[in-house]
Amino acid sequence: MTDSSERILRFAREAIADGFDCILATLVEIRGGAARALGTQMAIRDDGLYCGYVSGGCIEQALAAETLETFRTENDRFVLFGAGSSYFDLQLPCGGGLTIHLHRLQGTHVLDEVLERLAVRERISMNFKPHIGMLETGPGSGTPRWEAENFIRPYLPQTRIIFWGRSIEVVTTSRLAAAAGFDVAIIDPSHSDFHQIETCDQDTAIVLLHHDVDREIPFLTSTLRSNAFYIGALGSYRSHQRRYRELRSLGFSDEVIGRIKAPIGIFPKGRDSSSIALSVLADIAATSTKRALDNG
C-alpha cells in the first residue's frame, strides 16, 4: 500500500527481476472528478499482485484483473472506468471517469534509468508511445500531459527539507517530516561552512527553526543564493523586520529577501512544537503542490 512513485517503480523492477511479467498502468485521462492526479501509476504482476493506486481504491482490483488480457496480447491498451465505461457496476464515488493506459514492460532499462536519476536528485520523465507500444525516457519538466500521440509522465526527486537549528521545533518537525515521506537533513548552527547550501536544487525546502536572528544571518546569506523552492524562518513579525534590515545591509534586494516565509507556516501563531511542525509541513506541501501545478 503506497502511492510513492519510486516504490511503485521499484516494485515493477523487482517483479521483472524475479521472473514475473509486469504491467505499468498510468492514469492518462480524467473526466470530471478523480481521487488521484493525472499520471498516477500502478505496477501489476502477471499473478495479480499490484502496487500503487490510480483511484481511491475502488477500481484497483478490477484493473489488476483487466491486465490479464494485456499479458496475453502484449499490446498497449486503454481501459475506461466510471463515466463512459462499459463497467456499469463500477461507478466511481466522485462521479467522474478515468482512462488507464496499460503498458507491458519489456525489461527494466527504463525503470533503471528513472530510479538512478531520481537517486541523484535529477528530474526525468517516462514518455509513453501507445500507438507503437514504446516507452522511453526524456526531460523531466512540466506536468503529466499528452503531446500529440505521446503521454509524458515526469518524475521529480523526493522533496528534501533541510532544517537549520538546535531546538525542540527542529526535533519535532524533522521527525514528522520523515514520517510523512520527506527526505530530511539537519544542519547544526555550530557549523560555520554553509556554502554547500548554495547548490541546493529546486526540489529542496530550507527551514530555519532557531531563536537567534544574529546567528541566522550567515546561513541565510547562503540560503538566499540557492535554488530552494521554499525558505522559511521561525520568529515573530518584529524578528523578521530585524532579519530584513540585516540582510538589506548586506546588499540583498527586497525581492530576494521576500523569498523568506516569516513567520513560517500556514498559521503563524503556533507556540508549541507540534503545532509549528504541522504548520510548517502543511505550508511546504501546499507550496510544492502549487508549484507543480503552475509550471512543474
Secondary structure as UniProt FT lines:
FT   HELIX           5..17
FT   TURN            18..19
FT   STRAND          22..31
FT   TURN            38..39
FT   STRAND          41..45
FT   TURN            46..47
FT   STRAND          50..52
FT   HELIX           60..73
FT   STRAND          77..82
FT   TURN            83..84
FT   TURN            88..89
FT   TURN            93..94
FT   STRAND          97..104
FT   HELIX           109..119
FT   TURN            120..121
FT   STRAND          124..129
FT   TURN            130..133
FT   STRAND          134..138
FT   STRAND          145..147
FT   TURN            148..149
FT   STRAND          150..155
FT   STRAND          160..164
FT   HELIX           168..179
FT   TURN            180..181
FT   STRAND          183..187
FT   TURN            189..190
FT   HELIX           195..199
FT   TURN            202..203
FT   STRAND          204..208
FT   HELIX           213..223
FT   TURN            224..225
FT   STRAND          230..233
FT   HELIX           237..249
FT   TURN            250..251
FT   HELIX           254..257
FT   TURN            258..259
FT   STRAND          260..261
FT   TURN            268..269
FT   HELIX           273..295
//
